[in-house]
Amino acid sequence: MGLRDTMSEQSTDDSFEDCELGPEAILGTQTFEDVLFTEETETPVNVLTGETPEHSQASVDEARAFAAGIDTDTPQIALQASVESQIETASKPYTAAAFFHFKATGTLALHRAYHAAYESAAFAVDFDADYETGDLTITVEEITGSERDDA
């Protein structure tokens, strides 16, 4: 193992220093089912009128535009908002969050690991948000030293 390999390994390890999980837990492709806002996302119904309140009516296009409009370097997705939060805050049936947010990935440990990989030059991280099915697919690949040199 040469100095360059040691440095590469060191930078990979450093990016996961504060994580419960190592990179091996997220390498490859994982799909998180039914986490995104869809046309089928549950909304509250007024028991007196039988109608969905105006604040809870939204389209996928509106939710996508909202998530894309968040001013941050990290790509955002539109997640489902709970019926309870829609009622309590009179909010839309979606919320925006980073694509690796724990509400999408299911655990804070995965959130931190995906975030570390996304911030690291040692990994290529890509995601697909399928607003038809509500599924989020995240792919993480380790970049070799020669691939980093080419970038």
Steps between C-alpha positions, in 0.01 A plus 500: 500500500651832395473844659221599260300189599554578867385858448194381309414252773555767765264748330231229472537416868499868604171573323333225706670591828178617669284225350368188668517323162794463266489541123438127450148550644398730215707386202288387208135582436224518759135583443285658769137431417205734533690791661446773240199722451269355234152573371390224743650659813247499782333833573253600770129521431263746666244279677228761454542553126677180392752712309877535520597843636652730240838513677532122461428495128816473291642342188825311453621777269439759774684286756795441266525871423491581871783253576706621203455860612673447835823704493762244597789310340344167599227370267158497665205262466132538585406270788154420627380712791293319760129568518555616858750767397275611215216554748708651783687748281254539211784401271537333164508118479873509420821630643847537348815336631842387384475184291674302778275632781419250775128529422581348161777257598330385820783554747731774618795260455424465126440875471846571643670236284340625176583858596863406564524323164334793320750744652801277427702502178554127553141414399260562215145535633195512278130473569174456314179642643204320342197713584267255324576214742630704794829307494843654553802310366850598611817362341844537657819394324854531626725698268847361447807723512537498121133599455551795738808605303293504179228720652 
